[in-house]
Amino acid sequence: MLPNLYRMGIKCAHIAIGYMGCGELRDKLYSKIKNIGYTLPVAIDPSAVITSDAQIGEGCFIGKNVVVNANAQIERMCIINTAAIVEHECKIGEFSHIAVGAVLCGNVVVGNHNLIGAGTTVIQGCNIGNNSIIGAGSTAVKDVPCKSKVF
């Protein structure tokens, strides 16, 4: 159906599926949509507060009451869900999901295809490796290696 809609003149799309236990699913859908020719705009709720020097990548979703502070970088296709806080100089890799109420303190680096669970706090300066999950309500106080599950 997507190729037909594109031929009918619909040129923008948005992927409305979350992490679903695997960051690669959104990546595969993104590739299919881009191969058709679609543009994926950034969707930002009007209640979000984003500093002017933050960088938001293609196809990102920024939810209600999100705060994105100075020099934060959010790469393509991320989800920053309701009331999450992304503090100064954080970097969030592509296809990652920062869940409801999560807090990334300053200078946090989140790799690609990660899930930072609801109500989680990642302490300043921590690095979260690719394809990792930080469980809901957790506090990450040190670096997390790639392909880890931390609760």
C-alpha positions, 0 to 999 in steps of 0.5 A: 500500500505504501508505494501506491500512496506515494504515487498518489502524492503522499510524500511524508510518512512517520513510523508509529511503532515503538521499540517492541523489544528490538530496535532493528524493526524500526530500522528495517521499516525506515529503510523500506520507507526511504527506498520508496522515496518518503520523507520522514519529518520530525514530530515534536509535541508543542509542550516540549521544550527544546533549546535552539542549539539541540540537534534533532535527526530525521523522523524523530518523535518528541513527546509531551513535556519533553525537555532537550537541553543545550547541545544535545544531539538526537540522531535519526528515528529516535523516540523521546517519550512523554516527560523525558529529560535529555540534559546538556551535551547528551548524544542519543544514537539512531533508532533509540527509545527514551521511554516515559519519564526517563532522565539522561543527566549531562554528557550521557551517550546512548548508542544505537538501537537502545531502550532506556526504560520508563522512569530510568535515570542515567547518571552524568557521563555514562555511555550506553553501548549499542543494542542495550536495554536499561530496565524501567525504574533503573539507575545507570551509574556506570558505562553499560557495554553493547548488547546488555540488559541492565535492571 
